[in-house]
Amino acid sequence: MKQIAATIRDANITNKDIKKQHIKSIKHDISNKRNKISNDECPKCGGSLVLRNGKFGQFKGCSNYPKCRFVYNSK
């Protein structure tokens, strides 16, 4: 347990500039993913997203299934 705690503590970013850059990068990645989904493009493989009917309703899934298993449920 001490080893896990030390690993987490060592991975913590203490430099404020690096931390801000890291957060900005994550937000940029999320924004890109949302843009691709809104354009019906799979963010994982670049394939097209198609509307599918599932057990619990409709969802968008990658057209490259089963190689790519990306699924998006807008609910």
MDTraj code that builds the backbone (N, CA, C; nanometers):
import mdtraj as md
import numpy as np

residues = "MET LYS GLN ILE ALA ALA THR ILE ARG ASP ALA ASN ILE THR ASN LYS ASP ILE LYS LYS GLN HIS ILE LYS SER ILE LYS HIS ASP ILE SER ASN LYS ARG ASN LYS ILE SER ASN ASP GLU CYS PRO LYS CYS GLY GLY SER LEU VAL LEU ARG ASN GLY LYS PHE GLY GLN PHE LYS GLY CYS SER ASN TYR PRO LYS CYS ARG PHE VAL TYR ASN SER LYS".split()
xyz = np.array([
    [0.0817, -0.1174, 0.0000],
    [0.0000, 0.0000, 0.0000],
    [0.0877, 0.1261, 0.0000],
    [0.1993, 0.1204, 0.0688],
    [0.2912, 0.2342, 0.0723],
    [0.3493, 0.2612, -0.0660],
    [0.3755, 0.1536, -0.1395],
    [0.4307, 0.1680, -0.2738],
    [0.3301, 0.2366, -0.3667],
    [0.2038, 0.2010, -0.3554],
    [0.0999, 0.2643, -0.4372],
    [0.0878, 0.4117, -0.4020],
    [0.0876, 0.4427, -0.2737],
    [0.0790, 0.5815, -0.2293],
    [0.1989, 0.6624, -0.2797],
    [0.3176, 0.6035, -0.2767],
    [0.4375, 0.6720, -0.3243],
    [0.4302, 0.6959, -0.4751],
    [0.3775, 0.6000, -0.5499],
    [0.3637, 0.6146, -0.6941],
    [0.2688, 0.7294, -0.7275],
    [0.1579, 0.7360, -0.6575],
    [0.0609, 0.8445, -0.6794],
    [0.1222, 0.9788, -0.6411],
    [0.1896, 0.9843, -0.5297],
    [0.2511, 1.1080, -0.4822],
    [0.3588, 1.1559, -0.5802],
    [0.4383, 1.0652, -0.6339],
    [0.5446, 1.1012, -0.7278],
    [0.4886, 1.1483, -0.8619],
    [0.3717, 1.0978, -0.8995],
    [0.3111, 1.1349, -1.0268],
    [0.2359, 1.2672, -1.0180],
    [0.2156, 1.3184, -0.8996],
    [0.1423, 1.4428, -0.8818],
    [0.2217, 1.5600, -0.9387],
    [0.1542, 1.6442, -1.0145],
    [0.2180, 1.7598, -1.0765],
    [0.2156, 1.8758, -0.9780],
    [0.3325, 1.9265, -0.9424],
    [0.3394, 2.0358, -0.8457],
    [0.3669, 2.1703, -0.9120],
    [0.4274, 2.1709, -1.0289],
    [0.4560, 2.2939, -1.1010],
    [0.3259, 2.3488, -1.1587],
    [0.2885, 2.4716, -1.1223],
    [0.1597, 2.5285, -1.1634],
    [0.1491, 2.5468, -1.3145],
    [0.2584, 2.5862, -1.3790],
    [0.2553, 2.6056, -1.5245],
    [0.2327, 2.4740, -1.5974],
    [0.2997, 2.3703, -1.5537],
    [0.2838, 2.2378, -1.6152],
    [0.1424, 2.1859, -1.5894],
    [0.0911, 2.2106, -1.4692],
    [-0.0432, 2.1660, -1.4340],
    [-0.1473, 2.2352, -1.5220],
    [-0.1321, 2.3669, -1.5440],
    [-0.2247, 2.4408, -1.6296],
    [-0.2179, 2.3894, -1.7723],
    [-0.0977, 2.3626, -1.8198],
    [-0.0799, 2.3112, -1.9554],
    [-0.1448, 2.1737, -1.9693],
    [-0.1306, 2.0907, -1.8670],
    [-0.1895, 1.9567, -1.8669],
    [-0.3421, 1.9656, -1.8724],
    [-0.4007, 2.0521, -1.7923],
    [-0.5459, 2.0691, -1.7902],
    [-0.5953, 2.1219, -1.9244],
    [-0.5219, 2.2168, -1.9814],
    [-0.5586, 2.2725, -2.1115],
    [-0.5557, 2.1639, -2.2187],
    [-0.4560, 2.0775, -2.2122],
    [-0.4437, 1.9687, -2.3079],
    [-0.5616, 1.8713, -2.2969],
    [-0.6006, 1.8395, -2.1749],
    [-0.7133, 1.7478, -2.1537],
    [-0.8421, 1.8099, -2.2069],
    [-0.8646, 1.9383, -2.1777],
    [-0.9847, 2.0056, -2.2268],
    [-0.9864, 2.0102, -2.3790],
    [-0.8705, 2.0297, -2.4403],
    [-0.8597, 2.0312, -2.5858],
    [-0.8958, 1.8939, -2.6438],
    [-0.8470, 1.7876, -2.5804],
    [-0.8772, 1.6523, -2.6268],
    [-1.0267, 1.6227, -2.6166],
    [-1.0897, 1.6653, -2.5072],
    [-1.2330, 1.6431, -2.4884],
    [-1.3114, 1.7200, -2.5942],
    [-1.2706, 1.8432, -2.6208],
    [-1.3371, 1.9257, -2.7225],
    [-1.3263, 1.8612, -2.8608],
    [-1.2080, 1.8103, -2.8943],
    [-1.1896, 1.7422, -3.0236],
    [-1.2783, 1.6193, -3.0343],
    [-1.2889, 1.5436, -2.9253],
    [-1.3720, 1.4236, -2.9251],
    [-1.5188, 1.4604, -2.9476],
    [-1.5655, 1.5649, -2.8787],
    [-1.7049, 1.6086, -2.8955],
    [-1.7309, 1.6570, -3.0370],
    [-1.6356, 1.7302, -3.0956],
    [-1.6523, 1.7779, -3.2331],
    [-1.6620, 1.6621, -3.3311],
    [-1.5784, 1.5620, -3.3127],
    [-1.5825, 1.4459, -3.4015],
    [-1.7151, 1.3728, -3.3887],
    [-1.7637, 1.3569, -3.2659],
    [-1.8916, 1.2878, -3.2448],
    [-2.0049, 1.3664, -3.3098],
    [-2.0034, 1.4988, -3.2957],
    [-2.1104, 1.5796, -3.3563],
    [-2.1057, 1.5744, -3.5087],
    [-1.9903, 1.5466, -3.5659],
    [-1.9766, 1.5304, -3.7114],
    [-1.9916, 1.3848, -3.7551],
    [-2.0399, 1.3005, -3.6641],
    [-2.0592, 1.1567, -3.6887],
    [-1.9316, 1.0873, -3.7339],
    [-1.8203, 1.1237, -3.6675],
    [-1.6915, 1.0595, -3.6927],
    [-1.6449, 0.9934, -3.5640],
    [-1.5995, 0.8699, -3.5737],
    [-1.5521, 0.7967, -3.4564],
    [-1.4211, 0.8581, -3.4061],
    [-1.4165, 0.8989, -3.2778],
    [-1.2935, 0.9576, -3.2253],
    [-1.1812, 0.8563, -3.2044],
    [-1.2138, 0.7291, -3.2037],
    [-1.1106, 0.6263, -3.1839],
    [-1.0402, 0.5892, -3.3132],
    [-1.1199, 0.5620, -3.4185],
    [-1.0583, 0.5095, -3.5410],
    [-1.0815, 0.5960, -3.6639],
    [-1.1690, 0.6956, -3.6542],
    [-1.1960, 0.7822, -3.7677],
    [-1.3063, 0.7325, -3.8587],
    [-1.3657, 0.6189, -3.8265],
    [-1.4766, 0.5669, -3.9065],
    [-1.6012, 0.6515, -3.8858],
    [-1.7067, 0.6174, -3.9558],
    [-1.8297, 0.6943, -3.9402],
    [-1.9151, 0.6330, -3.8291],
    [-1.9902, 0.7209, -3.7612],
    [-2.0820, 0.6752, -3.6571],
    [-2.2195, 0.6558, -3.7198],
    [-2.2815, 0.5448, -3.6891],
    [-2.4136, 0.5137, -3.7425],
    [-2.5100, 0.4947, -3.6269],
    [-2.6353, 0.5281, -3.6509],
    [-2.7386, 0.5132, -3.5498],
    [-2.7803, 0.3675, -3.5430],
    [-2.7778, 0.3106, -3.4250],
    [-2.8123, 0.1702, -3.4067],
    [-2.9221, 0.1578, -3.3021],
    [-2.9956, 0.0491, -3.3090],
    [-3.0995, 0.0196, -3.2104],
    [-3.0493, -0.0897, -3.1190],
    [-3.0522, -0.0622, -2.9905],
    [-3.0058, -0.1597, -2.8934],
    [-3.1152, -0.1985, -2.7970],
    [-3.0810, -0.2802, -2.7050],
    [-3.1739, -0.3301, -2.6044],
    [-3.2353, -0.2167, -2.5228],
    [-3.1579, -0.1112, -2.4968],
    [-3.2026, -0.0009, -2.4130],
    [-3.2284, 0.1266, -2.4918],
    [-3.2451, 0.1178, -2.6215],
    [-3.2753, 0.2341, -2.7038],
    [-3.1702, 0.2568, -2.8110],
    [-3.1788, 0.3727, -2.8743],
    [-3.0872, 0.4038, -2.9826],
    [-2.9554, 0.4604, -2.9308],
    [-2.8493, 0.4368, -3.0072],
    [-2.7167, 0.4883, -2.9748],
    [-2.6366, 0.5003, -3.1034],
    [-2.5295, 0.5765, -3.0978],
    [-2.4380, 0.5870, -3.2111],
    [-2.3233, 0.4899, -3.1886],
    [-2.2940, 0.4112, -3.2901],
    [-2.1843, 0.3156, -3.2823],
    [-2.0969, 0.3259, -3.4052],
    [-1.9738, 0.2840, -3.3926],
    [-1.8782, 0.2920, -3.5026],
    [-1.9154, 0.1922, -3.6121],
    [-1.9006, 0.2376, -3.7358],
    [-1.9316, 0.1505, -3.8500],
    [-1.8259, 0.0418, -3.8678],
    [-1.7120, 0.0542, -3.8012],
    [-1.6052, -0.0458, -3.8112],
    [-1.6175, -0.1557, -3.7058],
    [-1.7362, -0.1681, -3.6458],
    [-1.7590, -0.2761, -3.5490],
    [-1.7401, -0.4089, -3.6195],
    [-1.6772, -0.5079, -3.5668],
    [-1.6281, -0.5296, -3.4311],
    [-1.4829, -0.4889, -3.4080],
    [-1.4135, -0.4393, -3.5116],
    [-1.2748, -0.3963, -3.4883],
    [-1.2698, -0.2785, -3.3927],
    [-1.3602, -0.1837, -3.4098],
    [-1.3676, -0.0681, -3.3213],
    [-1.5005, -0.0759, -3.2472],
    [-1.4963, -0.0682, -3.1168],
    [-1.6175, -0.0843, -3.0361],
    [-1.6644, 0.0463, -2.9716],
    [-1.6320, 0.1597, -3.0351],
    [-1.6738, 0.2876, -2.9786],
    [-1.8255, 0.3008, -2.9853],
    [-1.8843, 0.3444, -2.8730],
    [-2.0273, 0.3652, -2.8625],
    [-2.0517, 0.4984, -2.7955],
    [-2.1528, 0.5711, -2.8422],
    [-2.1885, 0.6986, -2.7814],
    [-2.3382, 0.7015, -2.7576],
    [-2.3756, 0.7265, -2.6333],
    [-2.5159, 0.7403, -2.5969],
    [-2.5356, 0.8819, -2.5505],
    [-2.6172, 0.9591, -2.6188],
    [-2.6321, 1.1014, -2.5888],
    [-2.7132, 1.1291, -2.4629],
    [-2.7691, 1.0304, -2.4012],
    [-2.8519, 1.0525, -2.2813],
    [-2.7706, 1.0767, -2.1589],
])
top = md.Topology()
chain = top.add_chain()
for i, resn in enumerate(residues, 1):
    res = top.add_residue(resn, chain, resSeq=i)
    for name in ("N", "CA", "C"):
        top.add_atom(name, md.element.get_by_symbol(name[0]), res)
traj = md.Trajectory(xyz[None], top)
